[in-house]
Amino acid sequence: MIIKVVLAAAAVVVGVAYAAPAPHPEDAPPIYGPPAPSYPVPHPQPHKEEPPKPYAFEYGVQDDYSGANYGHNENSDGSEVKGTYQVALPDGRTQIVNYVADHYNGFQAQVEYKGEAQYPEHQTYQPAHPAPSYPAPPAPTYPAPDPVYDASAPTYAEEPAPSEYN
C-alpha cells in the first residue's frame, strides 16, 4: 500500500511538472553586456542672482531702390522691456507695433496701421534697366560632303559550266 501511495505521489509530481509552461527565451531579460556604470548625482548649483542689466538700441533702414523701409527701437531697465517697430507693407500701409514685456505679464503688443491699402488692377513687370542686346551668332557652316562616285560594277561574260568529260 505504501508503494501505491508513493507511486501516486510521484505520478502527481511528474504530471504537475509537465503541465507547467516551459520558460521561453523571449520571457528572459535580454543580456546586452555588463551593466552601465553609475555616476554620482551632480549637486545643484546655487542660483546666482544677477543685477538687472539695462540696455537700449535703435536702428532703421530706408532704401528707395528696393522699397525697404523699417525700423526698431527698444529700451530696458532690467526688469521691463519697452519698444516699437514699424514696417512698410507691400500694400502701401505702414504697420506700427508698440510692445511691453516683463516676467509677470509676458509680451503685450498693440498693432496699428497707417495709410490705405492699395491694390492696383494689373501691374506688368518693367525692369529698372533694359536687358543688354547682343548680335545674333552667325549661322553654322559645315564642310562640303565627300563626293559620291556612281560607278557600276564591271560585268563579265559568262563562262560555260565545266563538264565532266573535259
mmCIF file of the C-alpha atoms, coordinates in Angstrom:
data_MODEL
# 
_entry.id   MODEL 
# 
loop_
_atom_site.group_PDB 
_atom_site.id 
_atom_site.type_symbol 
_atom_site.label_atom_id 
_atom_site.label_alt_id 
_atom_site.label_comp_id 
_atom_site.label_asym_id 
_atom_site.label_entity_id 
_atom_site.label_seq_id 
_atom_site.pdbx_PDB_ins_code 
_atom_site.Cartn_x 
_atom_site.Cartn_y 
_atom_site.Cartn_z 
_atom_site.occupancy 
_atom_site.B_iso_or_equiv 
_atom_site.pdbx_formal_charge 
_atom_site.auth_seq_id 
_atom_site.auth_comp_id 
_atom_site.auth_asym_id 
_atom_site.auth_atom_id 
_atom_site.pdbx_PDB_model_num 
ATOM 1   C CA . MET A 1 1   ? 0.000  0.000   0.000    1.00 0.00 ? 1   MET A CA 1 
ATOM 2   C CA . ILE A 1 2   ? 2.828  2.402   0.729    1.00 0.00 ? 2   ILE A CA 1 
ATOM 3   C CA . ILE A 1 3   ? 4.246  1.658   -2.681   1.00 0.00 ? 3   ILE A CA 1 
ATOM 4   C CA . LYS A 1 4   ? 0.918  2.627   -4.268   1.00 0.00 ? 4   LYS A CA 1 
ATOM 5   C CA . VAL A 1 5   ? 0.870  5.939   -2.349   1.00 0.00 ? 5   VAL A CA 1 
ATOM 6   C CA . VAL A 1 6   ? 4.494  6.716   -3.281   1.00 0.00 ? 6   VAL A CA 1 
ATOM 7   C CA . LEU A 1 7   ? 3.843  5.871   -6.945   1.00 0.00 ? 7   LEU A CA 1 
ATOM 8   C CA . ALA A 1 8   ? 0.677  8.009   -6.958   1.00 0.00 ? 8   ALA A CA 1 
ATOM 9   C CA . ALA A 1 9   ? 2.558  10.930  -5.380   1.00 0.00 ? 9   ALA A CA 1 
ATOM 10  C CA . ALA A 1 10  ? 5.363  10.563  -7.906   1.00 0.00 ? 10  ALA A CA 1 
ATOM 11  C CA . ALA A 1 11  ? 2.818  10.493  -10.737  1.00 0.00 ? 11  ALA A CA 1 
ATOM 12  C CA . VAL A 1 12  ? 1.233  13.696  -9.424   1.00 0.00 ? 12  VAL A CA 1 
ATOM 13  C CA . VAL A 1 13  ? 4.642  15.439  -9.186   1.00 0.00 ? 13  VAL A CA 1 
ATOM 14  C CA . VAL A 1 14  ? 5.593  14.364  -12.714  1.00 0.00 ? 14  VAL A CA 1 
ATOM 15  C CA . GLY A 1 15  ? 2.191  15.447  -14.053  1.00 0.00 ? 15  GLY A CA 1 
ATOM 16  C CA . VAL A 1 16  ? 2.456  18.872  -12.440  1.00 0.00 ? 16  VAL A CA 1 
ATOM 17  C CA . ALA A 1 17  ? 5.987  19.301  -13.801  1.00 0.00 ? 17  ALA A CA 1 
ATOM 18  C CA . TYR A 1 18  ? 4.823  18.528  -17.358  1.00 0.00 ? 18  TYR A CA 1 
ATOM 19  C CA . ALA A 1 19  ? 1.726  20.695  -17.023  1.00 0.00 ? 19  ALA A CA 1 
ATOM 20  C CA . ALA A 1 20  ? 3.694  23.859  -16.069  1.00 0.00 ? 20  ALA A CA 1 
ATOM 21  C CA . PRO A 1 21  ? 4.581  26.035  -19.065  1.00 0.00 ? 21  PRO A CA 1 
ATOM 22  C CA . ALA A 1 22  ? 8.180  25.879  -20.151  1.00 0.00 ? 22  ALA A CA 1 
ATOM 23  C CA . PRO A 1 23  ? 10.077 29.166  -19.945  1.00 0.00 ? 23  PRO A CA 1 
ATOM 24  C CA . HIS A 1 24  ? 10.593 30.836  -23.333  1.00 0.00 ? 24  HIS A CA 1 
ATOM 25  C CA . PRO A 1 25  ? 13.751 32.698  -24.289  1.00 0.00 ? 25  PRO A CA 1 
ATOM 26  C CA . GLU A 1 26  ? 11.601 35.781  -25.033  1.00 0.00 ? 26  GLU A CA 1 
ATOM 27  C CA . ASP A 1 27  ? 10.497 35.883  -21.387  1.00 0.00 ? 27  ASP A CA 1 
ATOM 28  C CA . ALA A 1 28  ? 14.056 36.094  -20.082  1.00 0.00 ? 28  ALA A CA 1 
ATOM 29  C CA . PRO A 1 29  ? 15.585 39.554  -19.649  1.00 0.00 ? 29  PRO A CA 1 
ATOM 30  C CA . PRO A 1 30  ? 17.896 40.461  -22.543  1.00 0.00 ? 30  PRO A CA 1 
ATOM 31  C CA . ILE A 1 31  ? 21.597 40.182  -21.988  1.00 0.00 ? 31  ILE A CA 1 
ATOM 32  C CA . TYR A 1 32  ? 23.400 43.153  -23.521  1.00 0.00 ? 32  TYR A CA 1 
ATOM 33  C CA . GLY A 1 33  ? 26.651 43.074  -21.630  1.00 0.00 ? 33  GLY A CA 1 
ATOM 34  C CA . PRO A 1 34  ? 27.957 44.475  -18.376  1.00 0.00 ? 34  PRO A CA 1 
ATOM 35  C CA . PRO A 1 35  ? 25.748 46.954  -16.558  1.00 0.00 ? 35  PRO A CA 1 
ATOM 36  C CA . ALA A 1 36  ? 26.252 50.643  -17.268  1.00 0.00 ? 36  ALA A CA 1 
ATOM 37  C CA . PRO A 1 37  ? 28.462 52.472  -14.811  1.00 0.00 ? 37  PRO A CA 1 
ATOM 38  C CA . SER A 1 38  ? 26.653 54.621  -12.306  1.00 0.00 ? 38  SER A CA 1 
ATOM 39  C CA . TYR A 1 39  ? 27.776 58.180  -11.835  1.00 0.00 ? 39  TYR A CA 1 
ATOM 40  C CA . PRO A 1 40  ? 27.222 60.314  -8.782   1.00 0.00 ? 40  PRO A CA 1 
ATOM 41  C CA . VAL A 1 41  ? 24.250 62.679  -8.979   1.00 0.00 ? 41  VAL A CA 1 
ATOM 42  C CA . PRO A 1 42  ? 25.542 66.217  -9.561   1.00 0.00 ? 42  PRO A CA 1 
ATOM 43  C CA . HIS A 1 43  ? 24.820 68.650  -6.804   1.00 0.00 ? 43  HIS A CA 1 
ATOM 44  C CA . PRO A 1 44  ? 22.577 71.509  -7.893   1.00 0.00 ? 44  PRO A CA 1 
ATOM 45  C CA . GLN A 1 45  ? 24.456 74.750  -8.286   1.00 0.00 ? 45  GLN A CA 1 
ATOM 46  C CA . PRO A 1 46  ? 23.125 77.627  -6.232   1.00 0.00 ? 46  PRO A CA 1 
ATOM 47  C CA . HIS A 1 47  ? 21.119 80.128  -8.315   1.00 0.00 ? 47  HIS A CA 1 
ATOM 48  C CA . LYS A 1 48  ? 23.127 83.280  -8.640   1.00 0.00 ? 48  LYS A CA 1 
ATOM 49  C CA . GLU A 1 49  ? 21.003 86.420  -8.738   1.00 0.00 ? 49  GLU A CA 1 
ATOM 50  C CA . GLU A 1 50  ? 22.426 88.893  -11.176  1.00 0.00 ? 50  GLU A CA 1 
ATOM 51  C CA . PRO A 1 51  ? 21.711 92.595  -11.067  1.00 0.00 ? 51  PRO A CA 1 
ATOM 52  C CA . PRO A 1 52  ? 19.437 93.996  -13.810  1.00 0.00 ? 52  PRO A CA 1 
ATOM 53  C CA . LYS A 1 53  ? 21.300 94.920  -16.976  1.00 0.00 ? 53  LYS A CA 1 
ATOM 54  C CA . PRO A 1 54  ? 19.600 97.844  -18.684  1.00 0.00 ? 54  PRO A CA 1 
ATOM 55  C CA . TYR A 1 55  ? 20.145 98.425  -22.403  1.00 0.00 ? 55  TYR A CA 1 
ATOM 56  C CA . ALA A 1 56  ? 18.816 100.413 -25.337  1.00 0.00 ? 56  ALA A CA 1 
ATOM 57  C CA . PHE A 1 57  ? 19.151 100.088 -29.119  1.00 0.00 ? 57  PHE A CA 1 
ATOM 58  C CA . GLU A 1 58  ? 17.708 101.592 -32.262  1.00 0.00 ? 58  GLU A CA 1 
ATOM 59  C CA . TYR A 1 59  ? 18.088 101.012 -35.995  1.00 0.00 ? 59  TYR A CA 1 
ATOM 60  C CA . GLY A 1 60  ? 16.339 101.897 -39.209  1.00 0.00 ? 60  GLY A CA 1 
ATOM 61  C CA . VAL A 1 61  ? 16.528 101.096 -42.925  1.00 0.00 ? 61  VAL A CA 1 
ATOM 62  C CA . GLN A 1 62  ? 15.127 103.172 -45.774  1.00 0.00 ? 62  GLN A CA 1 
ATOM 63  C CA . ASP A 1 63  ? 16.073 102.053 -49.279  1.00 0.00 ? 63  ASP A CA 1 
ATOM 64  C CA . ASP A 1 64  ? 14.143 103.715 -52.089  1.00 0.00 ? 64  ASP A CA 1 
ATOM 65  C CA . TYR A 1 65  ? 15.538 101.377 -54.739  1.00 0.00 ? 65  TYR A CA 1 
ATOM 66  C CA . SER A 1 66  ? 14.204 98.169  -53.125  1.00 0.00 ? 66  SER A CA 1 
ATOM 67  C CA . GLY A 1 67  ? 11.320 99.808  -51.266  1.00 0.00 ? 67  GLY A CA 1 
ATOM 68  C CA . ALA A 1 68  ? 12.557 98.553  -47.866  1.00 0.00 ? 68  ALA A CA 1 
ATOM 69  C CA . ASN A 1 69  ? 11.505 100.866 -45.041  1.00 0.00 ? 69  ASN A CA 1 
ATOM 70  C CA . TYR A 1 70  ? 11.559 99.583  -41.468  1.00 0.00 ? 70  TYR A CA 1 
ATOM 71  C CA . GLY A 1 71  ? 12.905 100.462 -38.052  1.00 0.00 ? 71  GLY A CA 1 
ATOM 72  C CA . HIS A 1 72  ? 13.078 99.213  -34.462  1.00 0.00 ? 72  HIS A CA 1 
ATOM 73  C CA . ASN A 1 73  ? 13.940 100.696 -31.084  1.00 0.00 ? 73  ASN A CA 1 
ATOM 74  C CA . GLU A 1 74  ? 13.910 99.073  -27.662  1.00 0.00 ? 74  GLU A CA 1 
ATOM 75  C CA . ASN A 1 75  ? 14.742 100.118 -24.078  1.00 0.00 ? 75  ASN A CA 1 
ATOM 76  C CA . SER A 1 76  ? 15.045 98.010  -20.951  1.00 0.00 ? 76  SER A CA 1 
ATOM 77  C CA . ASP A 1 77  ? 15.546 98.949  -17.303  1.00 0.00 ? 77  ASP A CA 1 
ATOM 78  C CA . GLY A 1 78  ? 16.476 95.341  -16.469  1.00 0.00 ? 78  GLY A CA 1 
ATOM 79  C CA . SER A 1 79  ? 13.024 94.191  -15.430  1.00 0.00 ? 79  SER A CA 1 
ATOM 80  C CA . GLU A 1 80  ? 10.758 95.560  -18.177  1.00 0.00 ? 80  GLU A CA 1 
ATOM 81  C CA . VAL A 1 81  ? 11.306 95.953  -21.913  1.00 0.00 ? 81  VAL A CA 1 
ATOM 82  C CA . LYS A 1 82  ? 9.529  98.605  -23.992  1.00 0.00 ? 82  LYS A CA 1 
ATOM 83  C CA . GLY A 1 83  ? 9.870  99.010  -27.703  1.00 0.00 ? 83  GLY A CA 1 
ATOM 84  C CA . THR A 1 84  ? 8.345  99.798  -31.046  1.00 0.00 ? 84  THR A CA 1 
ATOM 85  C CA . TYR A 1 85  ? 8.962  98.774  -34.623  1.00 0.00 ? 85  TYR A CA 1 
ATOM 86  C CA . GLN A 1 86  ? 7.500  99.782  -37.940  1.00 0.00 ? 86  GLN A CA 1 
ATOM 87  C CA . VAL A 1 87  ? 7.410  98.105  -41.339  1.00 0.00 ? 87  VAL A CA 1 
ATOM 88  C CA . ALA A 1 88  ? 6.303  99.436  -44.735  1.00 0.00 ? 88  ALA A CA 1 
ATOM 89  C CA . LEU A 1 89  ? 3.937  96.764  -46.093  1.00 0.00 ? 89  LEU A CA 1 
ATOM 90  C CA . PRO A 1 90  ? 3.700  95.858  -49.795  1.00 0.00 ? 90  PRO A CA 1 
ATOM 91  C CA . ASP A 1 91  ? 0.110  97.164  -49.996  1.00 0.00 ? 91  ASP A CA 1 
ATOM 92  C CA . GLY A 1 92  ? 1.265  100.716 -49.148  1.00 0.00 ? 92  GLY A CA 1 
ATOM 93  C CA . ARG A 1 93  ? 0.371  100.780 -45.436  1.00 0.00 ? 93  ARG A CA 1 
ATOM 94  C CA . THR A 1 94  ? 2.781  101.098 -42.532  1.00 0.00 ? 94  THR A CA 1 
ATOM 95  C CA . GLN A 1 95  ? 2.451  98.645  -39.661  1.00 0.00 ? 95  GLN A CA 1 
ATOM 96  C CA . ILE A 1 96  ? 3.475  100.012 -36.262  1.00 0.00 ? 96  ILE A CA 1 
ATOM 97  C CA . VAL A 1 97  ? 3.842  97.698  -33.248  1.00 0.00 ? 97  VAL A CA 1 
ATOM 98  C CA . ASN A 1 98  ? 4.309  99.052  -29.710  1.00 0.00 ? 98  ASN A CA 1 
ATOM 99  C CA . TYR A 1 99  ? 5.093  96.441  -27.081  1.00 0.00 ? 99  TYR A CA 1 
ATOM 100 C CA . VAL A 1 100 ? 5.890  95.929  -23.418  1.00 0.00 ? 100 VAL A CA 1 
ATOM 101 C CA . ALA A 1 101 ? 7.342  92.722  -21.966  1.00 0.00 ? 101 ALA A CA 1 
ATOM 102 C CA . ASP A 1 102 ? 8.167  91.643  -18.423  1.00 0.00 ? 102 ASP A CA 1 
ATOM 103 C CA . HIS A 1 103 ? 8.380  88.434  -16.400  1.00 0.00 ? 103 HIS A CA 1 
ATOM 104 C CA . TYR A 1 104 ? 4.952  88.879  -14.847  1.00 0.00 ? 104 TYR A CA 1 
ATOM 105 C CA . ASN A 1 105 ? 2.676  89.889  -17.756  1.00 0.00 ? 105 ASN A CA 1 
ATOM 106 C CA . GLY A 1 106 ? 4.682  88.435  -20.646  1.00 0.00 ? 106 GLY A CA 1 
ATOM 107 C CA . PHE A 1 107 ? 4.700  90.053  -24.102  1.00 0.00 ? 107 PHE A CA 1 
ATOM 108 C CA . GLN A 1 108 ? 1.913  92.527  -24.812  1.00 0.00 ? 108 GLN A CA 1 
ATOM 109 C CA . ALA A 1 109 ? 1.698  94.234  -28.186  1.00 0.00 ? 109 ALA A CA 1 
ATOM 110 C CA . GLN A 1 110 ? -0.520 96.903  -29.716  1.00 0.00 ? 110 GLN A CA 1 
ATOM 111 C CA . VAL A 1 111 ? -0.623 96.864  -33.525  1.00 0.00 ? 111 VAL A CA 1 
ATOM 112 C CA . GLU A 1 112 ? -1.817 99.759  -35.654  1.00 0.00 ? 112 GLU A CA 1 
ATOM 113 C CA . TYR A 1 113 ? -1.778 100.511 -39.367  1.00 0.00 ? 113 TYR A CA 1 
ATOM 114 C CA . LYS A 1 114 ? -1.327 103.868 -41.082  1.00 0.00 ? 114 LYS A CA 1 
ATOM 115 C CA . GLY A 1 115 ? -2.419 104.551 -44.624  1.00 0.00 ? 115 GLY A CA 1 
ATOM 116 C CA . GLU A 1 116 ? -4.848 102.916 -47.052  1.00 0.00 ? 116 GLU A CA 1 
ATOM 117 C CA . ALA A 1 117 ? -4.219 99.542  -48.643  1.00 0.00 ? 117 ALA A CA 1 
ATOM 118 C CA . GLN A 1 118 ? -3.615 99.920  -52.401  1.00 0.00 ? 118 GLN A CA 1 
ATOM 119 C CA . TYR A 1 119 ? -4.324 97.068  -54.799  1.00 0.00 ? 119 TYR A CA 1 
ATOM 120 C CA . PRO A 1 120 ? -3.570 98.074  -58.409  1.00 0.00 ? 120 PRO A CA 1 
ATOM 121 C CA . GLU A 1 121 ? -5.588 96.385  -61.188  1.00 0.00 ? 121 GLU A CA 1 
ATOM 122 C CA . HIS A 1 122 ? -2.692 94.927  -63.109  1.00 0.00 ? 122 HIS A CA 1 
ATOM 123 C CA . GLN A 1 123 ? 0.931  95.780  -62.991  1.00 0.00 ? 123 GLN A CA 1 
ATOM 124 C CA . THR A 1 124 ? 3.333  94.397  -65.549  1.00 0.00 ? 124 THR A CA 1 
ATOM 125 C CA . TYR A 1 125 ? 6.921  93.949  -64.632  1.00 0.00 ? 125 TYR A CA 1 
ATOM 126 C CA . GLN A 1 126 ? 9.219  96.585  -66.024  1.00 0.00 ? 126 GLN A CA 1 
ATOM 127 C CA . PRO A 1 127 ? 12.899 96.038  -65.294  1.00 0.00 ? 127 PRO A CA 1 
ATOM 128 C CA . ALA A 1 128 ? 14.812 99.005  -63.974  1.00 0.00 ? 128 ALA A CA 1 
ATOM 129 C CA . HIS A 1 129 ? 17.396 98.597  -66.729  1.00 0.00 ? 129 HIS A CA 1 
ATOM 130 C CA . PRO A 1 130 ? 16.746 97.030  -70.142  1.00 0.00 ? 130 PRO A CA 1 
ATOM 131 C CA . ALA A 1 131 ? 18.471 93.756  -70.811  1.00 0.00 ? 131 ALA A CA 1 
ATOM 132 C CA . PRO A 1 132 ? 21.621 94.103  -72.924  1.00 0.00 ? 132 PRO A CA 1 
ATOM 133 C CA . SER A 1 133 ? 21.263 93.114  -76.565  1.00 0.00 ? 133 SER A CA 1 
ATOM 134 C CA . TYR A 1 134 ? 23.869 91.036  -78.295  1.00 0.00 ? 134 TYR A CA 1 
ATOM 135 C CA . PRO A 1 135 ? 24.234 90.385  -82.048  1.00 0.00 ? 135 PRO A CA 1 
ATOM 136 C CA . ALA A 1 136 ? 22.857 87.090  -83.265  1.00 0.00 ? 136 ALA A CA 1 
ATOM 137 C CA . PRO A 1 137 ? 25.520 84.428  -83.696  1.00 0.00 ? 137 PRO A CA 1 
ATOM 138 C CA . PRO A 1 138 ? 26.478 83.605  -87.283  1.00 0.00 ? 138 PRO A CA 1 
ATOM 139 C CA . ALA A 1 139 ? 24.804 80.656  -88.940  1.00 0.00 ? 139 ALA A CA 1 
ATOM 140 C CA . PRO A 1 140 ? 26.881 77.491  -88.598  1.00 0.00 ? 140 PRO A CA 1 
ATOM 141 C CA . THR A 1 141 ? 28.873 76.371  -91.601  1.00 0.00 ? 141 THR A CA 1 
ATOM 142 C CA . TYR A 1 142 ? 29.504 72.749  -92.352  1.00 0.00 ? 142 TYR A CA 1 
ATOM 143 C CA . PRO A 1 143 ? 32.201 71.240  -94.631  1.00 0.00 ? 143 PRO A CA 1 
ATOM 144 C CA . ALA A 1 144 ? 31.134 70.061  -98.061  1.00 0.00 ? 144 ALA A CA 1 
ATOM 145 C CA . PRO A 1 145 ? 30.203 66.396  -98.157  1.00 0.00 ? 145 PRO A CA 1 
ATOM 146 C CA . ASP A 1 146 ? 32.600 63.916  -99.725  1.00 0.00 ? 146 ASP A CA 1 
ATOM 147 C CA . PRO A 1 147 ? 31.889 63.294  -103.421 1.00 0.00 ? 147 PRO A CA 1 
ATOM 148 C CA . VAL A 1 148 ? 29.858 60.230  -104.269 1.00 0.00 ? 148 VAL A CA 1 
ATOM 149 C CA . TYR A 1 149 ? 31.061 58.201  -107.226 1.00 0.00 ? 149 TYR A CA 1 
ATOM 150 C CA . ASP A 1 150 ? 28.470 56.290  -109.226 1.00 0.00 ? 150 ASP A CA 1 
ATOM 151 C CA . ALA A 1 151 ? 30.443 53.565  -110.888 1.00 0.00 ? 151 ALA A CA 1 
ATOM 152 C CA . SER A 1 152 ? 28.601 50.437  -111.723 1.00 0.00 ? 152 SER A CA 1 
ATOM 153 C CA . ALA A 1 153 ? 30.247 47.108  -111.115 1.00 0.00 ? 153 ALA A CA 1 
ATOM 154 C CA . PRO A 1 154 ? 32.010 45.561  -114.177 1.00 0.00 ? 154 PRO A CA 1 
ATOM 155 C CA . THR A 1 155 ? 30.175 42.807  -115.981 1.00 0.00 ? 155 THR A CA 1 
ATOM 156 C CA . TYR A 1 156 ? 31.912 39.696  -117.200 1.00 0.00 ? 156 TYR A CA 1 
ATOM 157 C CA . ALA A 1 157 ? 30.892 37.217  -119.867 1.00 0.00 ? 157 ALA A CA 1 
ATOM 158 C CA . GLU A 1 158 ? 29.603 34.002  -118.508 1.00 0.00 ? 158 GLU A CA 1 
ATOM 159 C CA . GLU A 1 159 ? 31.902 31.050  -118.764 1.00 0.00 ? 159 GLU A CA 1 
ATOM 160 C CA . PRO A 1 160 ? 30.419 27.752  -119.760 1.00 0.00 ? 160 PRO A CA 1 
ATOM 161 C CA . ALA A 1 161 ? 29.956 25.385  -116.936 1.00 0.00 ? 161 ALA A CA 1 
ATOM 162 C CA . PRO A 1 162 ? 32.727 22.806  -116.719 1.00 0.00 ? 162 PRO A CA 1 
ATOM 163 C CA . SER A 1 163 ? 31.697 19.497  -117.989 1.00 0.00 ? 163 SER A CA 1 
ATOM 164 C CA . GLU A 1 164 ? 32.596 16.217  -116.502 1.00 0.00 ? 164 GLU A CA 1 
ATOM 165 C CA . TYR A 1 165 ? 34.129 14.928  -119.665 1.00 0.00 ? 165 TYR A CA 1 
ATOM 166 C CA . ASN A 1 166 ? 36.676 17.636  -120.407 1.00 0.00 ? 166 ASN A CA 1 
# 
